[in-house]
């Protein structure tokens, strides 16, 4: 089997396509959560903490000299990223929990008995006629 054929077989499988759709939706969801944290949640938290803007929190290790930029540790952006992660993890946990509860309900539902076959119906009618 050639490499091209193996790649084609892998790419056409449903799981790969489902995963690609999940990644695309995940990236878009990540952008939404990042905006929520940076633009909605962090400003009020900054005001509560005395007007701190988390995106500007940093420790300068070396000042900028000439054309070389300053060396800084931007821990404010790291704090925002941690909050992003926490929100995304909580939402994904809730979605997985919802899916698992739906699966449990589906599994707990009693199976509907199959309708009797034509032979069984015919035998039942014969039995009932013989009883008469």
C-alpha positions as semicolon CSV with decimal commas, in nm:
position;residue;x (nm);y (nm);z (nm)
1;X;0,000;0,000;0,000
2;X;0,146;0,335;-0,099
3;X;0,190;0,628;0,137
4;X;-0,060;0,833;-0,064
5;X;-0,324;0,559;-0,032
6;X;-0,260;0,526;0,344
7;X;-0,294;0,903;0,388
8;X;-0,615;0,902;0,182
9;X;-0,760;0,623;0,397
10;X;-0,671;0,814;0,715
11;X;-0,807;1,147;0,592
12;X;-1,137;1,003;0,474
13;X;-1,218;0,830;0,802
14;X;-1,499;0,998;0,995
15;X;-1,297;1,033;1,315
16;X;-1,038;1,255;1,150
17;X;-1,305;1,483;1,005
18;X;-1,487;1,499;1,340
19;X;-1,160;1,586;1,511
20;X;-1,087;1,861;1,257
21;X;-1,430;2,014;1,313
22;X;-1,373;1,995;1,690
23;X;-1,038;2,171;1,662
24;X;-1,185;2,451;1,449
25;X;-1,474;2,502;1,691
26;X;-1,230;2,485;1,983
27;X;-1,012;2,759;1,837
28;X;-1,315;2,983;1,782
29;X;-1,441;2,907;2,134
30;X;-1,096;2,988;2,274
31;X;-1,105;3,330;2,108
32;X;-1,448;3,397;2,255
33;X;-1,333;3,302;2,604
34;X;-1,014;3,508;2,569
35;X;-1,221;3,809;2,474
36;X;-1,461;3,743;2,763
37;X;-1,174;3,730;3,011
38;X;-0,970;4,020;2,870
39;X;-1,256;4,256;2,787
40;X;-1,532;4,170;3,036
41;X;-1,395;3,995;3,345
42;X;-1,050;4,143;3,399
43;X;-1,141;4,516;3,396
44;X;-1,381;4,487;3,694
45;X;-1,132;4,265;3,877
46;X;-0,865;4,526;3,811
47;X;-1,091;4,801;3,949
48;X;-1,162;4,593;4,261
49;X;-0,788;4,550;4,312
50;X;-0,723;4,924;4,294
51;X;-0,716;4,999;3,921
52;X;-0,466;4,727;3,824
53;X;-0,452;4,646;3,452
54;X;-0,343;4,284;3,439
55;X;-0,221;4,298;3,081
56;X;0,042;4,555;3,181
57;X;0,170;4,368;3,487
58;X;0,529;4,270;3,423
59;X;0,871;4,252;3,584
60;X;1,150;4,414;3,384
61;X;1,468;4,207;3,394
62;X;1,669;4,430;3,162
63;X;1,582;4,779;3,036
64;X;1,570;4,854;2,665
65;X;1,906;4,971;2,536
66;X;1,927;5,131;2,192
67;X;1,755;4,904;1,941
68;X;1,738;4,599;2,169
69;X;1,401;4,561;2,342
70;X;1,354;4,528;2,715
71;X;1,350;4,183;2,869
72;X;1,033;4,141;3,077
73;X;0,832;3,871;3,248
74;X;0,470;3,952;3,161
75;X;0,294;3,774;3,448
76;X;-0,027;3,976;3,396
77;X;-0,084;3,809;3,060
78;X;-0,012;3,476;3,227
79;X;-0,282;3,545;3,488
80;X;-0,530;3,619;3,207
81;X;-0,431;3,297;3,032
82;X;-0,487;3,100;3,354
83;X;-0,835;3,249;3,387
84;X;-0,904;3,165;3,020
85;X;-0,799;2,806;3,082
86;X;-1,011;2,778;3,397
87;X;-1,323;2,901;3,218
88;X;-1,265;2,676;2,916
89;X;-1,201;2,374;3,141
90;X;-1,519;2,443;3,340
91;X;-1,731;2,475;3,027
92;X;-1,586;2,159;2,872
93;X;-1,645;1,975;3,201
94;X;-2,010;2,084;3,200
95;X;-2,054;1,976;2,836
96;X;-1,898;1,634;2,902
97;X;-2,113;1,597;3,213
98;X;-2,426;1,681;3,011
99;X;-2,333;1,430;2,739
100;X;-2,266;1,159;2,999
101;X;-2,600;1,223;3,169
102;X;-2,778;1,199;2,834
103;X;-2,599;0,869;2,763
104;X;-2,703;0,735;3,103
105;X;-3,067;0,828;3,040
106;X;-3,052;0,664;2,699
107;X;-2,897;0,348;2,842
108;X;-3,147;0,338;3,130
109;X;-3,448;0,356;2,898
110;X;-3,606;0,009;2,869
111;X;-3,574;-0,157;2,534
112;X;-3,900;-0,181;2,344
113;X;-3,982;-0,546;2,277
114;X;-3,975;-0,642;1,915
115;X;-4,306;-0,697;1,740
116;X;-4,392;-1,063;1,694
117;X;-4,298;-1,216;1,364
118;X;-4,557;-1,323;1,107
119;X;-4,506;-1,684;1,210
120;X;-4,574;-1,604;1,575
121;X;-4,890;-1,412;1,487
122;X;-5,010;-1,700;1,271
123;X;-4,934;-1,956;1,543
124;X;-5,119;-1,742;1,798
125;X;-5,424;-1,728;1,574
126;X;-5,412;-2,105;1,522
127;X;-5,385;-2,160;1,899
128;X;-5,681;-1,931;1,963
129;X;-5,889;-2,113;1,699
130;X;-5,800;-2,451;1,850
131;X;-5,907;-2,330;2,193
132;X;-6,254;-2,250;2,057
